[in-house]
């Protein structure tokens, strides 16, 4: 406040004519910023309120899908960057409401004290044509577009988190299958060894059983590696450590009903991508209005005082100046802004078409995956399990060879893997539709088994 007080004192010490001129210019300029932008002091708090990244070493024994989404929404770097962009556009909006600064001019004619003439003059540009209002409108549209960008980013991150979370669930179930396969292979190897000892089969069969057991152990090692990698990808969504949680807590067998495509298509207008494209049209239109206002020339008002020492008196100076738009009427910039508005409109139409096509694609993928899950769960998996149990029992009684057991085991594991792939595809399609529409699709759920 000290520097403000000093400036006020200096103004009060000026001659009356000069002091009145300064006060007139300040009133004409309207100050440094309008009262409607008094909230600009809070811009810094927008950045300070953004949560810090996840601290290193933080670990959760179990993690649910909702918790993963909340962590990513609060701490993902892309979302934080989008929030910073919103704060930047708010600062730009404040600047767009600023008026031109006045200009102080001083001139001295003749160096002789008795005949010199001293002139002090203030020049103030007065914006005409609604330039300031157009700039503010363009700044508001830019802020809205930045907010829409953040919504798009949140929807993308949410879909990616859901897909990554179910990838972890699938990897965990595959590890369970791999462990079960090792147990089955060990059992087969033990049975083969007993039958070789009893002289009922060739030692070659036991060798095959041991090879199958070794392969099962290799597959279990790979499954464990896949779990670690899947967890790392999920933790990366919120800048967490490579292993920031222990077990993903979820149910793979929960299958949401597939809504009708017509019901989903009604949400296209609310899609974050479509809304962002629509706001870009508004922003470009506002920028075009800014360029149109620049075709109107501004007026410069000049007031001052002139001191002539030879006659010993002060003279008031008042003047106006206006640029003559003879060569530059900003026609090119206006035309460019209008064409960019047309481009934004075309991109809006393209975005709507692309969202509709993507919705149809993922709706079909959702439907196909759900049908596959039901078929595998109700028919294929029970049949494969029965065939494997029968093959093992028959091998124990000498009715089947160990190759028959291996074939039945391979068929069972393949069916379970197909089941997991179908479930993962179903949830990924569901997440993509949520991303495109910008909100979770309300559906009923057909609860199934946690694992095949």
Beta strands, then each sheet from edge to edge (+ up, - down):
strand 1: 60-64
strand 2: 103-109
strand 3: 117-126
strand 4: 245-249
strand 5: 255-256
strand 6: 299-308
strand 7: 313-322
strand 8: 445-446
sheet 1: 1+ 4+
sheet 2: 2+ 3- 6+ 7-
sheet 3: 5+ 8-
end
